[in-house]
Each structure stands twice: as structure tokens, then as C-alpha cells.
Amino acid sequence: MNKIELQVMAISRSVTQSANYAVVLGELSGPRRLPVIIGSTEAQAIAIAIEGMQGQRPLTHDLFKNTLETLRTELREVIISDLREGIFFARLVLDRDGEIIEVDSRTSDALALATRFECPIYTYENILESAGIVLEGDEEADQDDNMEMADRQPEKQKDTLSSFNVGELNHMLEEVLSQENYERAAEIRDELNRRKSN
């Protein structure tokens, strides 16, 4: 399978899960985004690495990086390798003196390590196809249409996603993407995918 390279685009607080965050990965050569929900500890670890900050004592991911470097093992890449029941799975691809070793990892930990090693992050086409979100242009006309849709249906937006038809869900998806609300977009995407599979 062809690997698609991703980069960390943003980290934002989860709208529906106050203790969690969404890290948004974007493909390098395309418009698709892959939102991944992670815990606050991992979000902090990723943000610290991106900002280049260092604490007085090493955090857990710093310790793991220091340990690998001491053992002369390089983290070559991180692969988001699977998506099962809404949960992403990842692998660390390590290089120890030319020997390639793959280790299973939580996606959040893999991303925290990738930002420290500054190594590539990859996923596969089938994962981006099923869980990715395509960002469209944010033309003013589209935004006006989205605002009108929100004004016409203020009460219905409070209902569960199952009460909307597919056309309404697609319109809602465009609206939340224009607001960069990636977590809500992921929920709508999941509902659309659930209906496709039924």
C-alpha cells in the first residue's frame, strides 16, 4: 500500500470532550485532514515538542527518545496503520544498526515521539478515505449559505445527528469545516460513513 505523508497542522481543545484534544493532521500534497482525538497529556507533549520547549526534567516521551538514542536506535517514521471502530492504531518504525523493528503504539504517543524525532508521519489511502475530511475553499458565498442554513434550523442542530438526512449532514459538515471545528466534523463524517455501510 502507498503511504501518504502527513504533518501536524493544529491542536485544539475538544468541543464535546472537555478533557481531550483534537490533533489535526494534514496531507502534505493535498487538501485532506485527519482529526485524531487525544488526551490532554499527549496534547501537551506534542505542543511542547512543536514549540521547542524543554523542562527541567524529561517528560515520558523525552525519556523514551533519550533511551532510544542511548541505545543507538533511530525512529525513522510513524505510520497510522489502521482504523478499527473509530480508534486509530499506529506503529513506530525503528532502525537499530540497519535492522528495522516495528513496534505497536498508541497514535497519540507515536505523534508525540514523531514531533521529538522530527520524523515523517504516514498513513494509508484507505484510512484517509474513510476518516479524512476534505477542506473546501472558504468562499464568502459558501459561508453565507452556511449561516442561512444555521439560522433556518437552530432547534434541529441540537438534535442527534441521526435525525438529519444525508443532504443536511453534508451541509453541516461544510459549515463546521469552515469554522475549523474538526471534532464535530469527525462526528458528522462518522455518521455519514455509518449510513453508507448500512
N, C-alpha and C positions, 0 to 999 in steps of 0.2 A: 504494500500500500504506500502511496505517495504521502510524504509528510508535508504539512503546511506549517510554516513558521509563524509564531505569534509573538506579540510583545505586550507588556503591561501598559494599558492605556490610562487607567484610573482606578482609584479605590474610593468607594463611597459607603456611607452608613446604610445598612439595610432598612428599608421603609417598613416592612412588615415584621421583621425580627430585630428588635432593638439591640440585642446583644451581638448580632452578626453584621458582617460587611459583605459587599459585593466587589470582587476584583474583576475588572473588565479587561479581557484580552482581545487584541485586535490583530487580524492577519496583516502581515507586512505588505502584501501586494493585492489587497482587496478591501471591500467595504464591510466585511462581516466582523461581528463582535461576539465574543463568547463570555457571558457573565457567569462567574463562579462564586457561590456563596461560601464564605469562610468565617472562622471565629475571630474575635477581636484580638486575641494574642497573635495569631498568624498575620492578621492585617497590620498590626503594629510592627511585627518583624519585617514584613515586606516594605512598609513605609520607611522604616529606619534604614534599611539597606539602600533603597532608592535615593534617599536624602544624603546618604554617605555619613550618617551619624554613628558614633561609637560610644558605648557606655564604659563605665569604669571596669566592669566585669563582663565577660562574654555571655550573651544570651544563648539559649539552647541551640539555635541554628548556627550561631557563631562558633559554638563549641564543636558542633558536627563538622563544620568547614575546617576548623583548626585541626581536628582529628584526622580528617581525610588528607589534608596537606602534610601532616606529620608522617602519615603512612605512605606518602608519595602517590596518592590516588587523586585523579582529576575527575571532576564532574563535567563530562563532555556535553551532555544535553539532558533535558527533561522532556518526557513525552506524556501528554494527556492521552492515555491509551484506550480508555473505554468509558462508556456511559451506561450504567445499569440502574433502572428505577430512579432516575433523576440524580444519581450520585456519580461524580467523576472519579476515575481511577487513574493513577499516574505511575510512571516508572522513572527511576534515576538510572542513567547510563554512565557508568564509571569506567575509567581507564587506569589500570594499575600495571605499569610497565608493559603496555601493549596488550594486556589481557582485558577484554571487555566484559564487564559484570553489570547485570541489570538487577535492580532492587525495587520491589514494590514500595509505594509511598502514598500517603495522603496527598491529594493535589495541593492543598494549602501549604504543606511542608515542602513539597517539591518546588513550588513557586518561591517560597522564602529562601530556599537554597539557590535557586537559579539566579535570583537577584544578587546574591552574595558572590557567586562564582562568575556572574555576568556571562552565563552560558545560554545557548539558544533554548527556546521553549517551542515544542512542536505538538501538533495533534493531527488527526487523520480527517480526510474529507467527509467520511460518513458521520463523524461526531459534529463537525461544523454544520453539516447539512441538517442534522436532527436537532441540534441545540443552539446553533448560531443565530444571530439576529443581524439582518442586513440594514445598515443605516442608509436611508434615502437622503436626498438633498433637502435642506430645511428652507424651502422657498416660502415666501410670505403668504402666498395663496393657500398652500397646504396648511400652514399654521392657522389661518383664518377659518378654513373648513373644519379643522380640529376643534377650534374654540366654539364654533357653532354647534358641532356635534355634542360637546360637553354641556353647552347651555340647554340644548333640547332634551337631554337625558340626565339631569342631575340626580334624580332618585334612582334610576336604573343602575348608575355607576356604583351604587352602594351594594347592589345585589351580588351574589356569587357569579363567577364567570360562566357557570353552566346555564345561567338564564339568558345569555346573549346568543344571537345567531352568529354564524361564521363571518358574515359581512361586517357586523358590528364589532366583532373581536378584531378583525383585521384593521378596522378604522381606529379602534382603541390602541392597537399595537403601534400604529404610526404616531398617534398622539403622545404616548408615553416615551417613545424613542426621541421625539422632538424635544421632550423635557429631560432627556438623558436619565430617565427612571428605568434603569436596566433590570432591576429586580422585578418590577411589575411587568416589564416586557417579557421576562423569562416565564413568569406565571401564565401570561396570555399565550405565549408560544407553546408551553406545555399543554394547555387546554386545547389548542388547535391541533397539536400532534396526537393528543388522546382521541380526538374526534376522527382524525384521518385513519387511525388504526382500528376504529370500530366499524 
